Amino acid sequence: MGQRHLAIDIGASSGRHIVGEVIDGRMVLEEVYRFENGLIEKDGHLCWDMDKLFKNVVEGLRVAGERGLVPDTIGIDTWAVDYVLLDADDHRIGDAVGYRDSRTQGVRDLLEKQHILSFDEQYMRCGIQYQQFNTCYQLYAQKAEHPEQLASARTFLMVPDYLNFLLCGVKANEYTNASTTALVNAKTMDWDNGLIDRLGLPREIFQPISMPGTVLGTFTPEIAERVGYSAQIVLPATHDTGSAWLAVPARDEKAVYLSSGTWSLLGCELRSAITTPASAQANFTNEGGYEGRFRYLKNIMGLWMIQNVRRELGKETGALPSWGELVKAAEAARTEGFAATVDVDQPAFLAPQSMVSEIRQACREAGKSVPETAGEVALVVYDSLASDYARCVQELKELTGTDYTSINIVGGGSNNAYLNQATADATGLPVFAGPTEGTALGNLMVQFIAEGAYPDLESARRALKDSFEITEYQPR
Protein backbone atom coordinates (compact mmCIF):
# COMPACT_ATOMS: atom_id res chain seq x y z
CA MET A 1 0.00 0.00 0.00
CA GLY A 2 1.27 3.49 -0.86
CA GLN A 3 1.99 6.25 1.56
CA ARG A 4 -0.37 8.98 2.70
CA HIS A 5 0.68 12.61 2.38
CA LEU A 6 -0.61 15.94 3.65
CA ALA A 7 -0.49 19.34 1.96
CA ILE A 8 -0.86 22.37 4.19
CA ASP A 9 -1.85 25.06 1.71
CA ILE A 10 -2.05 28.54 3.22
CA GLY A 11 -3.22 31.63 1.40
CA ALA A 12 -3.68 35.22 2.44
CA SER A 13 -7.32 34.68 3.44
CA SER A 14 -7.53 30.99 4.41
CA GLY A 15 -5.64 27.76 4.82
CA ARG A 16 -6.47 24.09 4.53
CA HIS A 17 -5.01 20.67 5.22
CA ILE A 18 -5.56 18.24 2.35
CA VAL A 19 -4.62 14.56 2.54
CA GLY A 20 -3.54 12.91 -0.69
CA GLU A 21 -2.90 9.35 -1.81
CA VAL A 22 -2.19 7.61 -5.10
CA ILE A 23 -4.63 4.72 -5.63
CA ASP A 24 -4.33 2.67 -8.82
CA GLY A 25 -2.32 5.46 -10.39
CA ARG A 26 -4.95 8.13 -9.65
CA MET A 27 -4.62 10.98 -7.19
CA VAL A 28 -7.26 11.01 -4.46
CA LEU A 29 -7.69 14.01 -2.15
CA GLU A 30 -9.59 14.67 1.07
CA GLU A 31 -9.78 17.95 2.94
CA VAL A 32 -9.49 17.46 6.70
CA TYR A 33 -9.21 20.98 8.11
CA ARG A 34 -9.80 24.57 7.06
CA PHE A 35 -9.13 27.85 8.82
CA GLU A 36 -9.26 31.59 8.22
CA ASN A 37 -6.22 33.79 7.79
CA GLY A 38 -5.78 37.51 7.33
CA LEU A 39 -3.81 40.61 8.16
CA ILE A 40 -4.27 42.47 11.44
CA GLU A 41 -3.34 46.06 12.20
CA LYS A 42 -0.64 46.36 14.83
CA ASP A 43 1.57 49.32 15.74
CA GLY A 44 0.70 51.11 12.52
CA HIS A 45 1.41 48.17 10.21
CA LEU A 46 -0.54 45.34 8.58
CA CYS A 47 0.83 42.13 10.10
CA TRP A 48 0.32 38.38 10.08
CA ASP A 49 -0.66 36.72 13.36
CA MET A 50 2.06 34.07 13.22
CA ASP A 51 1.13 32.49 16.55
CA LYS A 52 -2.46 31.97 15.45
CA LEU A 53 -1.29 30.73 12.06
CA PHE A 54 0.99 28.10 13.59
CA LYS A 55 -1.70 27.07 16.06
CA ASN A 56 -3.95 26.28 13.09
CA VAL A 57 -1.17 24.37 11.33
CA VAL A 58 -0.77 22.14 14.40
CA GLU A 59 -4.52 21.77 14.96
CA GLY A 60 -5.01 20.59 11.39
CA LEU A 61 -2.27 18.01 11.84
CA ARG A 62 -3.96 16.81 15.01
CA VAL A 63 -7.35 16.54 13.30
CA ALA A 64 -5.83 14.48 10.48
CA GLY A 65 -4.55 11.99 13.03
CA GLU A 66 -7.82 12.00 14.94
CA ARG A 67 -9.64 11.06 11.73
CA GLY A 68 -7.31 8.14 11.11
CA LEU A 69 -5.53 9.89 8.24
CA VAL A 70 -2.01 9.96 9.66
CA PRO A 71 0.36 11.18 6.95
CA ASP A 72 3.81 9.77 6.28
CA THR A 73 4.99 13.15 5.00
CA ILE A 74 3.72 16.72 5.07
CA GLY A 75 4.52 19.80 3.01
CA ILE A 76 3.69 23.48 3.56
CA ASP A 77 3.13 26.15 0.93
CA THR A 78 2.14 29.79 1.46
CA TRP A 79 2.18 33.11 -0.32
CA ALA A 80 5.57 34.65 -1.12
CA VAL A 81 7.76 37.64 -0.12
CA ASP A 82 6.88 37.88 3.60
CA TYR A 83 9.28 36.75 6.32
CA VAL A 84 10.29 36.71 9.98
CA LEU A 85 13.62 37.48 11.65
CA LEU A 86 14.92 35.49 14.60
CA ASP A 87 17.46 36.52 17.23
CA ALA A 88 20.31 34.46 18.66
CA ASP A 89 17.82 32.55 20.84
CA ASP A 90 15.50 31.86 17.88
CA HIS A 91 12.87 34.29 19.16
CA ARG A 92 10.95 36.39 16.63
CA ILE A 93 12.10 39.96 16.26
CA GLY A 94 9.28 42.43 15.71
CA ASP A 95 6.15 41.56 13.79
CA ALA A 96 5.68 39.67 10.54
CA VAL A 97 4.62 42.67 8.46
CA GLY A 98 2.51 41.71 5.43
CA TYR A 99 3.05 42.58 1.80
CA ARG A 100 -0.02 44.84 1.65
CA ASP A 101 1.51 47.19 4.21
CA SER A 102 2.56 50.63 2.97
CA ARG A 103 6.08 50.68 4.47
CA THR A 104 7.75 49.93 1.12
CA GLN A 105 6.25 52.87 -0.76
CA GLY A 106 9.01 54.88 -2.41
CA VAL A 107 11.84 52.47 -1.52
CA ARG A 108 12.76 51.71 -5.14
CA ASP A 109 12.91 55.42 -5.99
CA LEU A 110 15.04 56.08 -2.92
CA LEU A 111 17.52 53.33 -3.83
CA GLU A 112 17.88 54.69 -7.34
CA LYS A 113 18.04 58.34 -6.30
CA GLN A 114 20.83 57.60 -3.82
CA HIS A 115 22.63 55.40 -6.40
CA ILE A 116 22.45 52.39 -4.09
CA LEU A 117 20.84 49.96 -6.52
CA SER A 118 19.00 50.46 -9.80
CA PHE A 119 16.08 48.21 -10.67
CA ASP A 120 17.59 47.54 -14.11
CA GLU A 121 20.73 46.07 -12.58
CA GLN A 122 18.78 44.09 -10.01
CA TYR A 123 16.52 42.64 -12.69
CA MET A 124 19.47 41.66 -14.85
CA ARG A 125 20.89 39.68 -11.92
CA CYS A 126 17.79 38.13 -10.35
CA GLY A 127 15.06 38.49 -12.99
CA ILE A 128 12.31 39.36 -10.50
CA GLN A 129 9.68 41.89 -11.56
CA TYR A 130 9.15 45.11 -9.68
CA GLN A 131 6.50 44.94 -7.01
CA GLN A 132 6.63 47.53 -4.27
CA PHE A 133 6.35 44.76 -1.68
CA ASN A 134 9.30 42.65 -2.90
CA THR A 135 11.19 41.23 0.07
CA CYS A 136 14.32 43.24 -0.71
CA TYR A 137 12.32 46.46 -0.31
CA GLN A 138 10.65 45.17 2.85
CA LEU A 139 14.04 44.42 4.42
CA TYR A 140 15.38 47.84 3.44
CA ALA A 141 12.27 49.54 4.86
CA GLN A 142 12.62 47.57 8.09
CA LYS A 143 16.29 48.54 8.35
CA ALA A 144 15.34 52.21 7.95
CA GLU A 145 12.53 52.09 10.52
CA HIS A 146 14.05 49.62 12.99
CA PRO A 147 17.82 49.32 12.45
CA GLU A 148 18.11 47.62 15.83
CA GLN A 149 16.01 44.71 14.57
CA LEU A 150 18.31 43.94 11.65
CA ALA A 151 21.32 44.41 13.94
CA SER A 152 20.08 41.74 16.36
CA ALA A 153 18.85 39.34 13.67
CA ARG A 154 20.63 36.01 13.23
CA THR A 155 18.13 34.19 10.99
CA PHE A 156 15.94 35.14 8.04
CA LEU A 157 13.07 32.75 7.29
CA MET A 158 10.19 33.20 4.90
CA VAL A 159 6.73 32.32 6.21
CA PRO A 160 6.71 28.62 5.20
CA ASP A 161 10.36 28.28 6.27
CA TYR A 162 9.43 29.56 9.71
CA LEU A 163 6.47 27.20 10.06
CA ASN A 164 8.74 24.29 9.08
CA PHE A 165 11.30 25.39 11.65
CA LEU A 166 8.66 25.39 14.38
CA LEU A 167 7.63 21.86 13.37
CA CYS A 168 11.03 20.22 13.04
CA GLY A 169 13.71 22.62 14.32
CA VAL A 170 15.58 22.81 11.00
CA LYS A 171 16.31 26.17 9.35
CA ALA A 172 16.37 26.40 5.57
CA ASN A 173 15.32 28.82 2.85
CA GLU A 174 13.40 26.91 0.18
CA TYR A 175 14.29 27.93 -3.38
CA THR A 176 10.95 28.84 -4.98
CA ASN A 177 10.03 31.22 -2.17
CA ALA A 178 13.56 32.56 -1.77
CA SER A 179 13.62 33.50 -5.45
CA THR A 180 10.78 36.00 -4.86
CA THR A 181 12.98 38.06 -2.52
CA ALA A 182 14.77 39.55 -5.58
CA LEU A 183 18.00 38.60 -3.79
CA VAL A 184 18.65 35.23 -5.49
CA ASN A 185 20.81 35.17 -8.61
CA ALA A 186 18.94 33.72 -11.60
CA LYS A 187 22.05 32.01 -12.95
CA THR A 188 23.53 30.49 -9.80
CA MET A 189 20.14 29.92 -8.09
CA ASP A 190 21.80 31.01 -4.85
CA TRP A 191 21.88 34.16 -2.75
CA ASP A 192 23.43 37.08 -4.62
CA ASN A 193 25.93 38.45 -2.11
CA GLY A 194 26.51 41.54 -4.24
CA LEU A 195 22.86 42.57 -4.04
CA ILE A 196 22.69 41.79 -0.33
CA ASP A 197 25.78 43.91 0.33
CA ARG A 198 24.54 46.82 -1.77
CA LEU A 199 21.39 46.98 0.34
CA GLY A 200 23.41 46.88 3.55
CA LEU A 201 21.78 43.68 4.76
CA PRO A 202 23.56 41.17 7.03
CA ARG A 203 24.61 38.25 4.80
CA GLU A 204 24.79 35.79 7.70
CA ILE A 205 21.03 35.80 8.35
CA PHE A 206 20.25 34.04 5.07
CA GLN A 207 20.10 30.26 5.27
CA PRO A 208 21.33 27.67 2.76
CA ILE A 209 18.88 27.34 -0.11
CA SER A 210 17.11 23.97 -0.33
CA MET A 211 15.32 22.64 -3.40
CA PRO A 212 11.77 21.22 -3.54
CA GLY A 213 11.80 17.51 -2.80
CA THR A 214 14.29 17.87 0.04
CA VAL A 215 13.44 15.91 3.19
CA LEU A 216 13.88 18.62 5.81
CA GLY A 217 13.38 16.61 9.00
CA THR A 218 10.78 15.07 11.28
CA PHE A 219 8.50 16.55 13.92
CA THR A 220 10.14 17.59 17.15
CA PRO A 221 9.14 15.46 20.16
CA GLU A 222 6.94 18.32 21.39
CA ILE A 223 5.01 18.56 18.10
CA ALA A 224 4.71 14.76 17.84
CA GLU A 225 3.15 14.69 21.30
CA ARG A 226 0.72 17.50 20.48
CA VAL A 227 -0.56 15.92 17.24
CA GLY A 228 -0.29 12.26 18.28
CA TYR A 229 2.22 11.04 15.66
CA SER A 230 5.41 11.94 13.84
CA ALA A 231 5.91 12.61 10.13
CA GLN A 232 8.63 13.71 7.77
CA ILE A 233 8.60 17.23 6.35
CA VAL A 234 9.22 17.26 2.60
CA LEU A 235 9.76 20.63 0.97
CA PRO A 236 7.28 21.21 -1.85
CA ALA A 237 7.51 24.34 -3.95
CA THR A 238 6.72 26.37 -0.82
CA HIS A 239 5.63 29.37 -2.86
CA ASP A 240 1.98 28.59 -3.57
CA THR A 241 2.26 29.65 -7.19
CA GLY A 242 5.22 27.33 -7.61
CA SER A 243 3.06 24.47 -6.38
CA ALA A 244 0.10 25.51 -8.52
CA TRP A 245 2.35 25.60 -11.60
CA LEU A 246 3.20 21.92 -11.09
CA ALA A 247 -0.48 20.95 -11.26
CA VAL A 248 -1.03 22.35 -14.76
CA PRO A 249 -1.91 19.45 -17.09
CA ALA A 250 -0.46 21.22 -20.14
CA ARG A 251 -1.09 19.49 -23.46
CA ASP A 252 2.15 20.69 -25.08
CA GLU A 253 5.08 23.04 -24.53
CA LYS A 254 3.16 25.96 -26.04
CA ALA A 255 0.69 26.27 -23.19
CA VAL A 256 0.09 29.42 -21.18
CA TYR A 257 -0.24 28.75 -17.45
CA LEU A 258 -2.66 30.76 -15.32
CA SER A 259 -2.93 30.24 -11.59
CA SER A 260 -6.18 31.99 -10.72
CA GLY A 261 -6.76 32.91 -7.09
CA THR A 262 -6.35 36.00 -4.93
CA TRP A 263 -3.58 36.82 -7.39
CA SER A 264 -3.61 35.83 -11.05
CA LEU A 265 -0.21 34.55 -12.18
CA LEU A 266 0.03 34.22 -15.95
CA GLY A 267 3.02 32.92 -17.88
CA CYS A 268 4.87 29.83 -18.99
CA GLU A 269 7.55 27.40 -17.84
CA LEU A 270 11.15 27.91 -18.98
CA ARG A 271 14.46 26.17 -18.45
CA SER A 272 16.42 29.43 -18.26
CA ALA A 273 15.56 32.93 -17.11
CA ILE A 274 14.85 35.86 -19.43
CA THR A 275 16.44 38.96 -17.91
CA THR A 276 16.54 41.25 -20.93
CA PRO A 277 15.67 44.97 -20.76
CA ALA A 278 12.49 44.23 -22.76
CA SER A 279 11.45 41.66 -20.15
CA ALA A 280 12.15 44.12 -17.36
CA GLN A 281 10.14 46.82 -19.15
CA ALA A 282 7.19 44.43 -19.50
CA ASN A 283 7.56 43.63 -15.79
CA PHE A 284 7.64 39.84 -16.22
CA THR A 285 9.25 37.83 -13.46
CA ASN A 286 11.48 34.74 -13.39
CA GLU A 287 10.45 32.93 -10.22
CA GLY A 288 12.20 29.73 -9.24
CA GLY A 289 10.40 26.48 -9.90
CA TYR A 290 10.65 22.75 -9.35
CA GLU A 291 13.86 21.06 -10.58
CA GLY A 292 15.47 24.38 -11.43
CA ARG A 293 12.73 25.43 -13.85
CA PHE A 294 11.66 29.05 -14.07
CA ARG A 295 8.11 30.28 -13.85
CA TYR A 296 8.18 33.15 -16.32
CA LEU A 297 5.08 35.11 -15.45
CA LYS A 298 3.37 38.33 -14.59
CA ASN A 299 1.51 39.02 -11.34
CA ILE A 300 -1.96 40.40 -11.95
CA MET A 301 -4.26 41.70 -9.22
CA GLY A 302 -6.57 38.69 -9.63
CA LEU A 303 -9.68 37.70 -7.69
CA TRP A 304 -8.61 39.92 -4.79
CA MET A 305 -10.80 42.60 -6.37
CA ILE A 306 -14.00 40.54 -6.50
CA GLN A 307 -13.27 39.06 -3.06
CA ASN A 308 -13.30 42.59 -1.62
CA VAL A 309 -16.38 43.55 -3.62
CA ARG A 310 -18.17 40.50 -2.23
CA ARG A 311 -17.25 41.39 1.36
CA GLU A 312 -18.46 44.96 0.89
CA LEU A 313 -21.76 43.82 -0.57
CA GLY A 314 -22.20 41.45 2.35
CA LYS A 315 -21.72 44.30 4.82
CA GLU A 316 -24.18 46.51 2.96
CA THR A 317 -26.94 43.93 2.64
CA GLY A 318 -26.26 41.76 5.68
CA ALA A 319 -25.99 38.67 3.46
CA LEU A 320 -22.81 37.61 1.70
CA PRO A 321 -23.63 36.90 -1.97
CA SER A 322 -22.48 33.55 -3.32
CA TRP A 323 -19.92 33.42 -6.12
CA GLY A 324 -22.61 32.00 -8.37
CA GLU A 325 -24.91 34.93 -7.61
CA LEU A 326 -22.16 37.41 -8.52
CA VAL A 327 -21.50 35.65 -11.82
CA LYS A 328 -25.22 35.55 -12.63
CA ALA A 329 -25.52 39.28 -11.83
CA ALA A 330 -22.51 40.05 -14.05
CA GLU A 331 -24.02 38.06 -16.93
CA ALA A 332 -27.31 39.96 -16.51
CA ALA A 333 -25.45 43.30 -16.60
CA ARG A 334 -23.70 42.22 -19.79
CA THR A 335 -27.00 41.20 -21.37
CA GLU A 336 -28.39 44.64 -20.52
CA GLY A 337 -25.52 46.23 -22.47
CA PHE A 338 -23.24 47.46 -19.69
CA ALA A 339 -19.53 47.47 -20.59
CA ALA A 340 -16.46 48.99 -18.92
CA THR A 341 -12.94 47.87 -18.05
CA VAL A 342 -10.18 49.25 -15.85
CA ASP A 343 -6.47 48.65 -15.41
CA VAL A 344 -6.56 45.99 -12.68
CA ASP A 345 -2.95 46.58 -11.70
CA GLN A 346 -3.46 50.13 -10.43
CA PRO A 347 -1.93 50.58 -6.95
CA ALA A 348 -5.31 51.88 -5.77
CA PHE A 349 -6.65 48.32 -5.86
CA LEU A 350 -3.89 46.86 -3.66
CA ALA A 351 -5.40 47.62 -0.23
CA PRO A 352 -8.32 50.05 -0.61
CA GLN A 353 -10.74 51.13 2.07
CA SER A 354 -13.52 50.43 -0.45
CA MET A 355 -12.87 48.34 -3.56
CA VAL A 356 -16.26 49.27 -5.03
CA SER A 357 -15.50 52.98 -4.67
CA GLU A 358 -12.06 52.59 -6.25
CA ILE A 359 -13.52 50.67 -9.22
CA ARG A 360 -16.11 53.38 -9.77
CA GLN A 361 -13.50 56.11 -9.49
CA ALA A 362 -11.19 54.34 -11.96
CA CYS A 363 -14.05 54.07 -14.47
CA ARG A 364 -14.92 57.72 -13.95
CA GLU A 365 -11.32 58.88 -14.47
CA ALA A 366 -10.99 56.76 -17.61
CA GLY A 367 -14.19 58.17 -19.09
CA LYS A 368 -15.92 54.79 -18.93
CA SER A 369 -19.44 53.94 -17.86
CA VAL A 370 -19.56 53.94 -14.06
CA PRO A 371 -20.98 50.72 -12.55
CA GLU A 372 -23.82 51.20 -10.11
CA THR A 373 -25.28 47.77 -9.44
CA ALA A 374 -23.49 44.77 -7.93
CA GLY A 375 -23.70 42.99 -11.28
CA GLU A 376 -22.11 45.91 -13.12
CA VAL A 377 -19.26 46.11 -10.61
CA ALA A 378 -18.65 42.36 -10.88
CA LEU A 379 -18.74 42.59 -14.68
CA VAL A 380 -16.08 45.33 -14.65
CA VAL A 381 -13.81 43.10 -12.55
CA TYR A 382 -14.26 39.96 -14.67
CA ASP A 383 -13.98 41.70 -18.06
CA SER A 384 -11.00 43.75 -16.88
CA LEU A 385 -9.19 40.60 -15.79
CA ALA A 386 -9.91 38.88 -19.11
CA SER A 387 -8.67 41.96 -21.00
CA ASP A 388 -5.48 42.05 -18.94
CA TYR A 389 -4.91 38.33 -19.52
CA ALA A 390 -5.13 38.93 -23.29
CA ARG A 391 -2.62 41.76 -23.09
CA CYS A 392 -0.22 39.65 -21.06
CA VAL A 393 -0.47 36.68 -23.44
CA GLN A 394 0.52 38.99 -26.31
CA GLU A 395 3.47 40.31 -24.30
CA LEU A 396 4.48 36.75 -23.45
CA LYS A 397 4.41 35.80 -27.12
CA GLU A 398 6.65 38.73 -28.04
CA LEU A 399 9.14 38.10 -25.24
CA THR A 400 9.52 34.35 -25.74
CA GLY A 401 8.96 34.14 -29.50
CA THR A 402 6.38 31.40 -28.97
CA ASP A 403 2.96 31.06 -30.59
CA TYR A 404 0.84 29.73 -27.74
CA THR A 405 -1.87 27.16 -28.38
CA SER A 406 -3.93 27.17 -25.16
CA ILE A 407 -4.42 28.62 -21.70
CA ASN A 408 -4.52 26.24 -18.74
CA ILE A 409 -6.23 27.65 -15.64
CA VAL A 410 -5.79 26.07 -12.21
CA GLY A 411 -6.88 27.20 -8.76
CA GLY A 412 -10.15 28.50 -7.38
CA GLY A 413 -10.72 30.83 -10.34
CA SER A 414 -10.96 27.82 -12.66
CA ASN A 415 -14.52 27.35 -11.31
CA ASN A 416 -15.66 30.70 -12.71
CA ALA A 417 -17.29 29.75 -16.02
CA TYR A 418 -17.98 33.37 -17.00
CA LEU A 419 -14.36 34.46 -16.49
CA ASN A 420 -13.04 31.34 -18.23
CA GLN A 421 -15.19 32.01 -21.30
CA ALA A 422 -14.33 35.71 -21.26
CA THR A 423 -10.64 34.76 -21.17
CA ALA A 424 -11.04 32.45 -24.17
CA ASP A 425 -12.90 35.19 -26.05
CA ALA A 426 -10.38 37.92 -25.20
CA THR A 427 -7.28 35.87 -26.03
CA GLY A 428 -8.66 33.86 -28.95
CA LEU A 429 -7.22 30.71 -27.37
CA PRO A 430 -8.97 27.62 -25.99
CA VAL A 431 -9.08 27.55 -22.20
CA PHE A 432 -8.71 24.34 -20.20
CA ALA A 433 -9.95 24.91 -16.64
CA GLY A 434 -8.98 22.69 -13.74
CA PRO A 435 -8.02 21.17 -11.47
CA THR A 436 -9.41 23.49 -8.82
CA GLU A 437 -7.09 22.39 -6.02
CA GLY A 438 -4.04 23.31 -8.07
CA THR A 439 -1.81 24.55 -5.27
CA ALA A 440 -2.49 21.69 -2.86
CA LEU A 441 -2.10 19.23 -5.73
CA GLY A 442 1.26 20.62 -6.74
CA ASN A 443 2.38 20.41 -3.11
CA LEU A 444 1.28 16.78 -2.95
CA MET A 445 2.81 15.92 -6.33
CA VAL A 446 6.29 16.69 -5.00
CA GLN A 447 5.58 14.37 -2.06
CA PHE A 448 4.23 11.67 -4.42
CA ILE A 449 7.39 11.88 -6.52
CA ALA A 450 9.59 11.77 -3.41
CA GLU A 451 7.75 8.61 -2.34
CA GLY A 452 8.21 7.03 -5.78
CA ALA A 453 4.49 6.89 -6.63
CA TYR A 454 5.43 8.64 -9.89
CA PRO A 455 8.91 8.53 -11.42
CA ASP A 456 8.96 12.17 -12.49
CA LEU A 457 6.95 15.36 -12.94
CA GLU A 458 5.83 14.48 -16.46
CA SER A 459 4.29 11.22 -15.24
CA ALA A 460 2.53 13.01 -12.38
CA ARG A 461 1.14 15.63 -14.77
CA ARG A 462 -0.22 12.92 -17.07
CA ALA A 463 -1.99 11.39 -14.09
CA LEU A 464 -3.78 14.68 -13.44
CA LYS A 465 -5.90 14.23 -16.56
CA ASP A 466 -7.11 10.84 -15.32
CA SER A 467 -7.70 12.06 -11.78
CA PHE A 468 -9.62 15.32 -12.17
CA GLU A 469 -12.17 16.93 -14.46
CA ILE A 470 -10.83 19.46 -16.96
CA THR A 471 -13.39 21.76 -18.64
CA GLU A 472 -12.74 23.22 -22.10
CA TYR A 473 -13.86 26.67 -23.30
CA GLN A 474 -13.50 27.59 -26.96
CA PRO A 475 -13.23 31.24 -28.04
CA ARG A 476 -16.40 32.68 -29.59
KAGIUR-V191451 format. One line per field, one symbol per residue. ss: DSSP state (H for helix, E for strand, - for the rest). phi: phi as a letter, one per 20 degrees, with the letter a starting at -180 (. if undefined). A space follows every 10 residues. Layout:
ss->???
phi->???
This chain:
ss->----EEEEEE ---EEEEEEE EEE--EEEEE EEEEEE--EE EE--EEEE-H HHHHHHHHHH HHHHHH---- --EEEEEE-- --EEEE---- -EE--EE--- ------HHHH HHH-----HH HHHHHH---- ----HHHHHH HHHHH-HHHH HH--EEEEHH HHHHHHHH-- --EEHHHHHH H--E------ E-HHHHHH-- --HHHE--EE ----EEEE-- HHHHHHH--- -EEE----EH HHHHHH---- ----EEEEEE ---EEEEEEE ------HHHH HH--EEEE-H HH-EEEEEEE ---HHHHHHH HHHHHHH--- --HHHHHHHH HHHHH----- ------HHH- ----HHHHHH HHHHH----- ---HHHHHHH HHHHHHHHHH HHHHHHHHHH -----EEEEE -HHHH-HHHH HHHHHHH--E EEE----HHH HHHHHHHHHH H-----HHHH HHHHHHH--- EEE---
phi->.fedccdddd dfdacbdcec cdclndecdb fdabbecrec eblnceceef ffffgfgfff fffgffemdf efccbdcbfd mebcddefem efdmdefefe fefefnfgff fffeleaefg ffffedmeff cfdgggffff ffffecgfff fefcbdcfgf ffffffecnd eadffffgff fmcdffeelc geffffffem effffeeged egnfefrcgf gffgffenad beddfefffg ffffgfeeef ebedeedced bgddddrbdc ebfdcfgfff ffmeddefcf lmfdeebcec gmfgffffgf ffffffencf ffffffffff ffffffnfba ccffefgfef bffbfgffff fffffemefe fdeffffffg ffffffffgf ffffffgffd mdeedacddc ngffeeffff ffffffemdf dddpffegff ffgfffffff fofcfaffff fffgfedcfd ddcefd
